[in-house]
Amino acid sequence: MKIVIGSDHRGVEIKRRVVDMLHSLGHDVLDVGSDGAESVDYPDYAFEVATRVGKREYERGLLICGTGIGMCIAANKVHGVRAAACQDVLTAETSRRHNDANVLCLSADLLGEDQMTQMIRIWLDTPFEGGRHLRRVEKIAKIEAEQCGK
């Protein structure tokens, strides 16, 4: 799977380990930064990842910041993106199964590496159920198109 990943300064260290894990699973991964401990603005990285997912250059996106919330808010401003800030395996799985989330936003401050990698693996492996959930996702897409003029 083609995956694009980004983080702010608070997520750099765990992001590096996540990238290694994704490569070991055979995924094609693009890391768009940040790469250091210097403070950066999370919207820059959220938009970089979300834009590539929204344009369907990449199938999925991963974003890591202090809480995952800021990245999620920023990513959801991009047409075609359904970003979810998840805190555990259940929310990660449900974001795929029910919401067809294509960007997963994670907390570097609140999640340990083992929990984060488990969440990512399940999120990547979980299919969208469709059915009644498809109708709901289509309603969101319609609102997005009307509001964003696309």
N, C-alpha and C positions, 0 to 999 in steps of 0.2 A: 504494500500500500504506500502511496505517496503522502508523506506527512510533513507539514511545515511546523516548526516550533520556535517560540520566542519567549523571552523573559525580561523582566527588569533586573536591576542590580540585586534584589533580594532573592531572585530565583536562579541566578547564574550557576551556582555550585550544584544544586540538585538537577538542574537542566542538563548539565554535562553528563551526569550519570544516566539520566533518562535517555539521552541521545544514544549513548553506548548500548543500553538495553534494547532500544528500538532497532539499532543496526544488527544486534545479535539475533533478533527475531526475523531479520531479512527485509525490513522496511527500508524504503528510499526516503531519507530524512534530509530536509534543509533546515539548518539552524540560522535564523536571521538575527541573532544577538538577543540581548546584550552580552558582552563578553567579559566585563570586568566589575570590580566592586564600586566604581564611581557611580554616584547617583545619576539615574537617567529617568526620563519621563515614560511611564508605561504606555500611554496612548500611542506613541510612535511604534512600538513593537506589536501592540494589539492590532493596529491598522495594517501593518506589514503582513502579519499572518492572516488576518481576516480577508484582506484584499485578494490574496492568493487563493484562499478557499472560495470566496465569493465568485471569483472568475473561473473557478473549477480547474485551476492549474494544479491544485493539490486536493486530495480527497478529504483529508482531515487536518485540523490544526490543534496544536496544544499551546497553551499560554500559562506561564507561571509568574506570579508576583506574590507580594506579602500575604494577601487574603484570597486572591483570585477574583475579587469583586470588581475592582477598577478595570482590569483587563476585560472582564465579561461585559461591562457596560460599554466600553469603547468598541469591542469587537461587534457587538450587536447593532452598531450604527452602520455597518457595511451591508449592502444589499445581498441577500442570499445566505447570510450567515445566521446560524442558530447556535449561539454560544451558551454554554451552561457552566455556571460556577458550582462545582460539586464538592461535597465534604466527605463522602464515604462511597463504598462500593455500590450501595443501593441507589444513591442519587446518580452516580455515573451510569450505571446500567439503565436506569429508568429514563435518563436523558436521551439515550439512544433508542430504546425500545418504544417509548411513547412520543418523544419530541423530535426524533431524527436529528439530534444535535450533531453539528459538524465541526464544532470547536469546543474543546474541553479546557476550562479555566481552573487552575489549581492553586492552592495556598502553600507557599514555601515555608511559612511560619507555623502553620497548624498541622501539616501532614508530615509524617515520617516517610523516609524513602521507600520502605517496604509497602506501606499503605498506598503511597502514590503510584508505585509501579503496578501494584495489583489493580488499582482503579483504572489505570491506563490500559492494561491488558484486557480487562473485561469490557471497557468502553470500545476498544478497537474491534473486539470479537462479537459484540452484540449487534444483531440486525435490527432494523426498524420494523415494527410489527405491521404497519399499515392499518387497514381496516378503519375503524372509527378514529384512530389517531391520524391517519392520512387526511381525513376531512378537516380535522382541527389544524394540522400543519398548513393545509391549503388555505384555510381562513386567515391564518397569520400572514402567509405570503401575499394574499390579496390585499390585506390592510397595508402591508409594507409597500406594495406596488402603488397603491393609491396615495399613500403619504409621501413616498419618495419620488413619485413621478416616473416610475420605471415600468 
